[in-house]
Amino acid sequence: MTTSTVFPSSMQRISAVASTLFQKILMLAGMLFVLALAGLQSGNPTLVESLKALQPDSELDADSPEAPVVAEPANEALSARMLVAMDYVSRRYRVAPDALQPIFATAQVAGRQLHLDPLLIIAVIGIESRFNPFSESVVGAKGLMQVMPRFHQDKLPEDADQTAFLNPVINVQVGARILKESIRRNGGLENGLQQFAGAIGDPERRYSNKVLAEKLRLEQAVEKFRTT
């Protein structure tokens, strides 16, 4: 004798809802894939960045685990590109190369870890503090990248207090992470820079224009050196 199992109507409804939901998830994933592919083929970085902003942090950075913030400068040689940029900054801002070296080394390492152009980090420092590690704004932002201590205390080493924000190496590491997060969460470079400065509502994007103009000057200095 053949037996059959009859599910209650409530179970059947739950099964139907789950099946429909799964189908919608598959459709959404397919649409995102097509949009991302279209963005890559059209060379539209803003579209790709916007799609990345939909992903959780763990998925975005699965291949680049976040390194701990440390107080000591990175013990590595600067690339030729960073050396030329450092010479330019030294002359433009009248800062001794010896004082700039740990800043540039930290930016170089942070840029590699966070997949940021280190010259972008350097450009932000130029606009924010003109390479004065003890700079402080009227609202309490501190150091080279003008980090707000009350919002980012959790990013410091465990045994550090708020004076650590005036440590150039720590400040650049923390500031670069904030910059990376701002770019990711706001779907692109210009919006990310505006958010970093707390000026996301500025329709003229004056802050991002300043930073990108500074970065362009750095790139032009490097290119000029290469062609001479």
QUIPE-V616987 format. One record per backbone hydrogen bond with DSSP energy under -0.5 kcal/mol. NH is the residue of the N-H (numbers start at 0). CO is the residue of the C=O. E is the energy in kcal/mol with one decimal. If there is no record, write none. Layout:
BEGIN
[[NH;CO;E] [NH;CO;E]]
END
This chain:
BEGIN
[[5;3;-0.5] [6;4;-0.6] [11;7;-1.8] [12;8;-2.2] [13;9;-2.1] [14;10;-2.4] [15;11;-2.1] [16;12;-2.4] [17;13;-2.6] [18;14;-2.2] [19;15;-2.2] [20;16;-2.7] [21;17;-2.4] [22;18;-1.9] [23;19;-2.0] [24;20;-2.2] [25;21;-2.2] [26;22;-2.1] [27;23;-2.5] [28;24;-2.5] [29;25;-2.2] [30;26;-2.2] [31;27;-2.5] [32;28;-2.1] [33;29;-2.2] [34;30;-2.5] [35;31;-2.6] [36;32;-2.4] [37;33;-2.4] [38;34;-2.5] [39;35;-2.3] [40;36;-2.4] [41;37;-2.0] [42;38;-0.6] [42;39;-0.6] [43;38;-2.4] [44;42;-1.0] [47;43;-1.4] [48;44;-2.8] [49;45;-2.3] [50;46;-1.9] [51;47;-2.2] [52;48;-1.8] [53;50;-1.2] [54;51;-1.8] [58;55;-0.8] [59;55;-1.9] [60;56;-2.3] [61;58;-0.8] [63;60;-1.3] [75;73;-1.3] [82;78;-2.3] [83;79;-2.2] [84;80;-2.0] [85;81;-2.5] [86;82;-2.1] [87;83;-2.1] [88;84;-2.7] [89;85;-2.7] [90;86;-1.8] [91;87;-2.8] [92;88;-3.0] [93;89;-0.7] [94;89;-1.1] [98;95;-0.9] [99;95;-1.5] [100;96;-2.2] [101;97;-0.6] [103;99;-2.6] [104;100;-2.6] [105;101;-2.0] [106;102;-2.3] [107;103;-2.4] [108;104;-2.1] [109;105;-2.9] [110;106;-2.5] [111;107;-1.7] [112;108;-2.4] [113;109;-2.5] [114;110;-0.9] [115;110;-2.3] [117;115;-0.5] [119;116;-1.5] [120;116;-1.3] [121;117;-2.3] [122;118;-2.3] [123;119;-2.2] [124;120;-2.1] [125;121;-2.3] [126;122;-2.1] [127;123;-3.0] [128;124;-2.7] [129;124;-1.1] [129;125;-0.7] [130;124;-0.8] [131;128;-1.1] [132;130;-0.8] [134;131;-1.7] [136;140;-2.3] [139;136;-1.4] [141;146;-2.8] [142;134;-2.2] [145;142;-1.2] [146;141;-2.3] [148;139;-0.6] [148;146;-0.8] [150;147;-1.4] [151;147;-1.1] [151;148;-0.6] [152;148;-0.8] [154;151;-1.5] [155;152;-1.6] [159;156;-1.9] [163;160;-1.9] [164;161;-1.6] [165;162;-1.8] [166;163;-1.6] [167;165;-0.6] [170;166;-3.0] [171;167;-2.1] [172;168;-1.9] [173;169;-2.8] [174;170;-2.9] [175;171;-2.5] [176;172;-1.5] [177;173;-2.2] [178;174;-2.5] [179;175;-2.5] [180;176;-2.4] [181;177;-2.5] [182;178;-2.4] [183;179;-2.4] [184;180;-2.7] [185;181;-1.5] [186;183;-0.9] [187;182;-1.5] [191;187;-2.0] [192;188;-2.5] [193;189;-2.2] [194;190;-2.4] [195;191;-2.5] [196;192;-1.7] [197;194;-1.4] [198;193;-3.4] [201;198;-1.9] [202;200;-0.8] [204;201;-1.2] [208;204;-2.1] [209;205;-1.9] [210;206;-2.4] [211;207;-2.7] [212;208;-2.0] [213;209;-2.1] [214;210;-2.6] [215;211;-2.1] [216;212;-1.8] [217;213;-1.9] [218;214;-2.5] [219;215;-2.6] [220;216;-2.1] [221;217;-2.1] [222;218;-2.6] [223;219;-2.6] [224;220;-1.8] [225;221;-1.9] [226;222;-1.6] [227;224;-1.0]]
END
